[in-house]
Amino acid sequence: MGTNRKEQVNSPLELMSLLNNTAPNRVFIAILFGCLAGICYALVIPIILLSLQQTESRFLAAEEEVNYWLFGVFEVSTPKLALFFFSVCVGIMIFRTVSRTLLARVTIDASTQLRKRIYQHVLSLPIQELERLGPSRLVTAVNKDVSEVTNGAAVLPGLAANFSTLIGLLLYLIYLDFNIFVFVVAAILFGAVTYRLPLIFGQRLLVRARNKFDELQEGVRSLIYGAKELKLNQNRKTSFLSEGLHSVEKSYSSAQKNGLTMIIFGETYGDLISFFAIGGVAFILANYYALSQQNLLGVVIVLIYIMGPIAVFMSSINPLMRAKIATRKLQSLLNDMPVEKQFNITSVEECQQIQLEALQYSYINVHDMSEVFEVGPINLELKRGEVVFLTGGNGSGKTTLGKLISLLYLPNKGTIKFNNEVVTEENRDSLRQNISSIFSDFYLFKKLYGFSGSWMDAVTLAHIKELGLEGKVDVKDNVFSNTCLSDGQRKRLALIVSYLEDRSICIFDEWAADQDPGYKEFFYMEILPKLKRMNKFVIVISHDDRYFDSADKIIKMENGLITEIRSNNHQAISAGDTLTESKCVAAG
């Protein structure tokens, strides 16, 4: 039925690949320029020390220099060294600006592409899987996790620049005194190992907080969409507020606070590593090694300067850890999204009949994989130009059968045929283009996507007037002025969209349930006959037995099976021909 496409983005290397896959050349230039900026940073300290010591640079020719007067006001000593220092500063500004700008742009592009991949995953996801996942995880993934992942990925190239600075400064330490270099490296390694301990505990707490955030999202969704039910039951409202929101908020904030506390402690400890090294050099090593004042000053300045790159490494830990957590959540989400195979949409022959043969569909309990409810087996034949009512109590399987006919649900067993052609993965998307549906949980887009033409607004306005929505909603440039209407009015707008789509198969799930008596009668006595005259398949899920005479065929369902078929043998409205009776057998 589909494939399970996995996105591997759960390690620093793979985080980096997000940027490389987006713009490899720009990422390479950004890293290169970042490293050049780091080298320039590392040169600043030796240049300053050379200037303070009034010694000759190893990189300049040994000769006496005459002081230079800048603008006739400022006297500049060792002008060649000053020019070199100024050039290095300009290089830092250029290299760093280019590197950070490129990375910022690539990060934005990577974030956009990652969201687009999720969009495509959602569109390729079978409807039943989308309903199982629910909106909370998907919304959090798009709005939060993607940003965390790309922010973490953006940190990695910057680390390369600071690493080059650190290496340059350590090389200068070797030049000053090898023993000091060994001590500093040992201190940095010891600090790098020990500061990981609080970070490990902090990461575990942040993982717990991230899981609680998903629960919180679901609670907020329940708060908004369940407001009516909560207002009508004080006990439910109090219990929900306490258990569904406040308790989760408390757990989330507690894990977040404790996790951040551990990480901040680790980062602060990491920031002090250089100071510990300075103290060790000044108070201990100076007593064991013969260090000149100039070399000791140079070592101290280098160690202070090393704090910059080390601080960057420390501050990068938090976004990298958040990115790691987010990638795991995204990986888990993508693994839970088995996508349908995608094929090109091709034109298909106008459907004249639909056949369901031994069709079965089961709802599965995801925890123990047991069947919760089963529809079928069902054998059914529908003819074009007839109005078919699906009736039965709540939970009888009417809507599920409607979603199977509309090819939104994929059957577990049996086959669906359009014009004796079996529905397969290859032709399913093409056949769906003949179907229009308004289910009870429909979504109304504010814009008429997929429609074009200057005549669209006029045609839409005519339908708006016909359905009594004039003055409540307008349309301009294929955009509805207002969709915040009553449920019945929104269904009328959805019906207008169905009119405009002009598909050969129309499915209505309890469309008239939210209409006032006038429009309910209008639907059954005017709209359905109109669609019949247009020679469409019309499938109506309904409880309105008062209007059952509007149907050519009435199919009653109970417990997932068709238990009764009743035919209204009246003349076809369009041409007076007697409709061929649908064949329907409930097996089992």
LUMZA-872899 format. One line per 10 residues: number of its first residue (from 1); their letters; for each residue x, y, z of C-alpha. Coordinates in steps of 0.25 Angstrom, whole numbers, plus 2048, in hexadecimal, padded with zeros to 3 digits. Layout:
! LUMZA-872899
NUM	A	X/Y/Z; ...
END
This chain:
! LUMZA-872899
1	MGTNRKEQVN	800/800/800; 80B/80A/803; 81A/80B/807; 820/80F/814; 82A/81A/810; 834/81D/81B; 83B/82A/81C; 849/828/824; 84C/835/82B; 850/831/839
11	SPLELMSLLN	85F/833/83A; 868/840/839; 86D/83A/82C; 85F/839/827; 85C/847/82C; 867/84C/824; 862/845/818; 855/84D/819; 85D/859/815; 866/852/80B
21	NTAPNRVFIA	85A/84C/804; 853/85A/803; 85F/862/7FD; 86D/85A/7FE; 875/865/7F7; 870/870/800; 872/867/80C; 880/865/808; 883/873/806; 87D/877/813
31	ILFGCLAGIC	886/86C/81A; 892/871/813; 890/880/816; 88D/87C/824; 89A/875/825; 8A1/880/81F; 89B/88A/829; 89F/880/834; 8AD/881/82F; 8AD/890/82F
41	YALVIPIILL	8A7/890/83D; 8B3/887/841; 8BD/891/83B; 8B8/89D/843; 8BE/899/850; 8CD/897/84B; 8CC/8A4/843; 8C8/8AB/850; 8D3/8A5/858; 8DD/8A8/84D
51	SLQQTESRFL	8D8/8B7/84E; 8D9/8B7/85D; 8E6/8B1/85E; 8EC/8BA/853; 8F2/8AE/84C; 8F3/8AB/83D; 8E9/8A2/837; 8EE/895/832; 8E5/897/825; 8EB/8A5/822
61	AAEEEVNYWL	8F9/8A9/81D; 902/8AD/828; 905/8BC/827; 903/8C9/82E; 8F5/8CF/82C; 8F2/8DE/82D; 8E5/8E1/835; 8DA/8E5/82C; 8D0/8F1/82E; 8C2/8EE/82B
71	FGVFEVSTPK	8BA/8FA/826; 8C5/902/82C; 8C0/900/839; 8C2/8F2/83E; 8D0/8EC/83F; 8D0/8DD/83B; 8DC/8D5/840; 8E1/8C9/838; 8D8/8CD/82C; 8DA/8C0/824
81	LALFFFSVCV	8D5/8B8/830; 8CA/8C2/832; 8C6/8C0/824; 8C6/8B1/825; 8BE/8B2/832; 8B4/8BA/82A; 8B4/8B1/81E; 8B1/8A5/828; 8A5/8AD/82E; 89F/8B0/820
91	GIMIFRTVSR	8A1/8A1/81D; 89A/89D/829; 88E/8A6/826; 88D/8A2/817; 88F/893/81A; 886/892/826; 87B/89B/81F; 87B/892/813; 87B/885/81B; 870/889/824
101	TLLARVTIDA	867/88F/819; 869/883/810; 866/879/81C; 859/882/820; 854/881/812; 857/872/810; 850/86F/81E; 844/876/81A; 844/86E/80C; 846/861/814
111	STQLRKRIYQ	83B/864/81D; 832/867/812; 836/85A/80B; 834/852/817; 826/857/819; 823/855/80B; 827/846/80C; 81D/845/818; 812/84C/810; 814/841/805
121	HVLSLPIQEL	815/836/80F; 807/83B/815; 801/83C/807; 806/82E/804; 801/828/811; 7F5/81F/810; 7E9/826/817; 7E7/81B/821; 7F6/81D/826; 7F4/82C/826
131	ERLGPSRLVT	7E8/82B/82F; 7F0/821/838; 7FC/82B/839; 7F3/837/83C; 7F6/846/83A; 7FE/848/847; 80B/841/843; 80B/846/835; 809/854/839; 814/853/843
141	AVNKDVSEVT	81D/84D/839; 81B/858/82F; 81B/864/839; 825/85F/843; 82E/853/840; 832/858/832; 837/865/838; 83F/85E/842; 845/854/838; 84A/85F/82F
151	NGAAVLPGLA	84F/868/83A; 857/85D/83F; 85C/85A/831; 860/869/82F; 869/868/83C; 872/85D/836; 879/865/82B; 87C/870/835; 883/866/83E; 88D/864/833
161	ANFSTLIGLL	891/873/833; 893/873/842; 89A/866/841; 8A4/86C/838; 8A6/878/841; 8A8/86E/84D; 8B3/866/845; 8BA/873/841; 8BA/878/84F; 8BF/86B/854
171	LYLIYLDFNI	8CA/86B/84A; 8CE/878/84F; 8CF/872/85D; 8D9/868/858; 8E1/873/852; 8E1/87A/860; 8E3/86E/869; 8E1/85F/866; 8DE/85B/874; 8D4/866/876
181	FVFVVAAILF	8CD/861/869; 8CD/852/86F; 8C6/858/87C; 8BC/860/875; 8B8/855/86B; 8B7/84B/877; 8AE/855/87F; 8A5/857/873; 8A4/848/871; 8A1/846/87F
191	GAVTYRLPLI	896/851/87F; 890/84C/872; 88E/83E/879; 889/843/886; 87F/84D/881; 878/842/879; 872/83C/886; 868/847/889; 865/848/87A; 861/839/879
201	FGQRLLVRAR	857/83B/885; 852/848/87F; 850/841/871; 847/836/877; 83F/841/87E; 83D/849/871; 839/83C/86A; 82E/83A/875; 82A/849/873; 829/847/864
211	NKFDELQEGV	81F/83B/866; 817/843/870; 816/84E/866; 80F/845/85C; 805/842/867; 803/850/86A; 800/853/85B; 7F5/849/85B; 7F0/84F/868; 7EF/85D/862
221	RSLIYGAKEL	7E8/857/856; 7DE/851/85F; 7DC/85E/866; 7D9/865/859; 7D1/85B/852; 7CA/856/85F; 7C6/863/864; 7B7/861/863; 7B8/853/86A; 7C0/859/875
231	KLNQNRKTSF	7B7/865/878; 7AB/85B/879; 7B1/852/883; 7B8/859/88F; 7BE/84C/894; 7C4/849/887; 7CA/857/886; 7D0/856/893; 7D6/848/891; 7DB/84C/883
241	LSEGLHSVEK	7E1/858/888; 7E8/851/893; 7EC/844/88C; 7ED/848/87E; 7F4/855/87F; 7F9/859/88C; 7FF/84C/88F; 806/84B/882; 80A/859/883; 811/856/890
251	SYSSAQKNGL	818/84A/88B; 81C/851/87F; 821/85E/886; 828/855/891; 830/84D/887; 833/859/87E; 838/861/88B; 840/856/890; 846/852/883; 84A/860/880
261	TMIIFGETYG	850/862/88E; 859/856/88B; 85D/85B/87D; 860/869/882; 868/864/88E; 870/85C/884; 872/868/87A; 876/870/886; 880/866/88A; 885/865/87C
271	DLISFFAIGG	887/874/87C; 890/873/888; 89A/869/882; 8A3/874/87C; 8A3/87B/88A; 8A7/86E/891; 8B2/86D/886; 8B7/87B/889; 8B7/879/898; 8BF/86C/896
281	VAFILANYYA	8C9/873/88D; 8CA/880/896; 8CA/879/8A4; 8D0/86B/8A1; 8D8/86A/894; 8DF/877/896; 8E6/871/8A2; 8EB/865/89A; 8EF/86B/88C; 8F8/877/889
291	LSQQNLLGVV	8EE/880/882; 8F1/88E/87F; 8E8/899/882; 8E5/89B/873; 8E2/88C/871; 8D9/88C/87D; 8D2/898/878; 8D0/891/86B; 8CB/884/871; 8C1/88C/879
301	IVLIYIMGPI	8BC/894/86D; 8BB/887/865; 8B3/880/870; 8AA/88C/871; 8A8/88C/862; 8A5/87D/862; 899/87F/86A; 892/884/85E; 892/878/856; 890/86F/862
311	AVFMSSINPL	884/877/866; 87F/875/857; 880/866/859; 879/867/866; 86E/86F/861; 86C/866/855; 869/85A/85E; 85B/85F/861; 856/861/853; 85D/854/84F
321	MRAKIATRKL	856/84C/85A; 849/852/856; 84B/84F/848; 84E/841/84B; 842/83F/853; 83A/846/848; 840/83D/83D; 83C/831/846; 82E/836/846; 82E/839/837
331	QSLLNDMPVE	834/82B/835; 829/824/83D; 81E/82C/836; 823/829/828; 824/81A/82C; 816/81B/830; 812/820/822; 811/815/818; 80F/81D/80B; 807/819/7FF
341	KQFNITSVEE	80F/817/7F2; 80D/823/7E9; 80A/821/7DA; 807/82B/7CF; 7F9/830/7CE; 7F3/82B/7C0; 7E6/82D/7BA; 7DC/821/7BC; 7CF/81D/7B5; 7C2/823/7BB
351	CQQIQLEALQ	7BE/819/7C6; 7B0/813/7C3; 7B0/809/7CF; 7B7/806/7DC; 7B9/7F8/7E1; 7BD/7F3/7EF; 7C0/7E5/7F0; 7C2/7DE/7FD; 7C7/7EB/803; 7CC/7EB/811
361	YSYINVHDMS	7D2/7F6/81A; 7D7/7F5/828; 7DA/7FF/833; 7E6/7FA/83A; 7EA/7FD/849; 7F8/802/847; 7FC/7FD/855; 7F9/7EE/853; 7F6/7EE/844; 7E8/7E8/847
371	EVFEVGPINL	7DC/7EB/83E; 7D3/7F6/845; 7C8/7F6/83A; 7C7/7F0/82C; 7BF/7F4/820; 7BB/7E9/817; 7BC/7E1/80F; 7B4/7E9/806; 7B0/7E7/7F7; 7A9/7F3/7F1
381	ELKRGEVVFL	7A7/7F8/7E3; 7A3/807/7E0; 79F/80C/7D3; 7A1/81A/7CE; 794/823/7CF; 78E/81D/7DB; 78D/823/7E9; 791/81A/7F4; 78E/81C/803; 797/815/80D
391	TGGNGSGKTT	78F/814/81A; 791/80E/828; 795/811/836; 7A1/818/83B; 7AD/80F/83A; 7A6/806/830; 7B2/808/826; 7AB/812/81C; 7B6/81D/81C; 7C0/812/81B
401	LGKLISLLYL	7BA/80C/80F; 7B9/81A/809; 7C8/81C/80B; 7CA/80F/804; 7C2/812/7F8; 7C9/820/7F8; 7D6/818/7F8; 7DB/820/804; 7DC/813/80C; 7E3/807/807
411	PNKGTIKFNN	7DC/7FA/809; 7E3/7EF/810; 7DC/7E4/807; 7D4/7E4/7FB; 7D4/7ED/7EF; 7CE/7FA/7E9; 7CB/7FB/7DB; 7C8/807/7D2; 7C2/803/7C5; 7C7/7F5/7C8
421	EVVTEENRDS	7D5/7FA/7C9; 7DB/7F6/7D7; 7E0/802/7DF; 7EF/800/7E2; 7FA/809/7E7; 7FE/80D/7D9; 7F0/813/7D5; 7EA/816/7E3; 7EE/825/7E2; 7E9/826/7D4
431	LRQNISSIFS	7DB/820/7D8; 7DA/82A/7E4; 7DA/835/7DB; 7CC/831/7D7; 7C7/832/7E6; 7C2/83D/7EE; 7BE/83B/7FC; 7B9/843/808; 7BB/83B/815; 7B6/83F/823
441	DFYLFKKLYG	7C5/843/826; 7C7/84B/819; 7D1/856/819; 7CD/863/811; 7D8/86A/80B; 7D7/879/80A; 7DD/87A/7FC; 7D7/872/7F0; 7E4/86B/7ED; 7E5/863/7E0
451	FSGSWMDAVT	7DC/86D/7D9; 7DF/877/7CF; 7D8/881/7C5; 7D2/88F/7C6; 7C4/889/7C6; 7C6/881/7D3; 7C2/88D/7DC; 7B5/88F/7D5; 7B1/880/7D5; 7B5/87F/7E3
461	LAHIKELGLE	7AC/88B/7E7; 7A0/885/7E0; 7A1/879/7E8; 7A3/881/7F5; 796/888/7F1; 78F/87B/7EE; 793/875/7FC; 78F/881/804; 79D/886/808; 79C/894/801
471	GKVDVKDNVF	7A0/89E/80B; 7A7/894/814; 7B2/891/80B; 7B8/896/7FE; 7C3/892/7F4; 7CE/899/7ED; 7DA/894/7E6; 7D5/886/7EA; 7D6/889/7F9; 7CA/888/802
481	SNTCLSDGQR	7C9/895/80A; 7C4/88D/816; 7C4/87E/81B; 7C1/881/829; 7B2/87D/827; 7A8/873/82E; 7AA/864/82B; 79F/864/821; 7A4/870/81A; 7B2/86B/819
491	KRLALIVSYL	7AC/85E/813; 7A4/866/809; 7B2/86D/805; 7B8/85F/804; 7AC/85B/7FB; 7B0/867/7F2; 7BE/862/7F1; 7B8/854/7ED; 7B0/85B/7E2; 7BC/861/7DC
501	EDRSICIFDE	7C4/855/7DC; 7B9/84E/7D4; 7BE/840/7D7; 7B6/834/7D2; 7B5/82D/7E0; 7AF/836/7EC; 7AF/831/7FA; 7A8/838/805; 7AA/834/814; 79E/839/81C
511	WAADQDPGYK	79E/846/814; 790/84A/818; 792/847/827; 796/856/82A; 78D/85D/821; 780/864/825; 773/85D/81F; 772/866/813; 780/862/80E; 77F/854/812
521	EFFYMEILPK	773/853/809; 77A/85B/7FE; 786/851/7FF; 77D/844/7FE; 772/84A/7F4; 77B/853/7EB; 78A/850/7EC; 789/841/7EC; 780/841/7E0; 789/84B/7D9
531	LKRMNKFVIV	795/842/7DB; 78D/836/7D6; 789/83E/7C9; 798/841/7C7; 799/831/7C7; 7A2/831/7D3; 7A5/826/7DD; 79E/82C/7EA; 7A1/825/7F7; 79A/82B/803
541	ISHDDRYFDS	79D/826/812; 790/82A/819; 787/828/824; 77B/831/81E; 771/826/81C; 767/831/818; 76E/833/80B; 772/824/808; 768/825/7FC; 773/82E/7F5
551	ADKIIKMENG	77C/822/7F4; 77C/817/7E9; 782/80D/7F3; 783/80D/802; 78E/804/808; 78D/802/817; 799/7FE/81F; 79B/7F8/82D; 7A8/7F4/833; 7B0/7F6/827
561	LITEIRSNNH	7A7/7ED/81E; 79C/7F1/814; 78F/7EB/81A; 784/7F0/811; 782/7F6/803; 776/7FE/7FF; 774/803/7F1; 76B/80E/7ED; 765/80B/7DF; 762/819/7DB
571	QAISAGDTLT	765/81E/7CD; 773/825/7CB; 772/834/7CB; 77A/837/7C0; 775/82E/7B5; 76A/826/7BB; 772/819/7BA; 770/80E/7C5; 77D/80E/7CD; 784/800/7CD
581	ESKCVAAG	784/7FB/7DB; 791/7FA/7E2; 796/7ED/7E6; 799/7EC/7F5; 79D/7DF/7FC; 7A1/7DF/80B; 7AA/7D3/80D; 7AC/7CD/81A
END
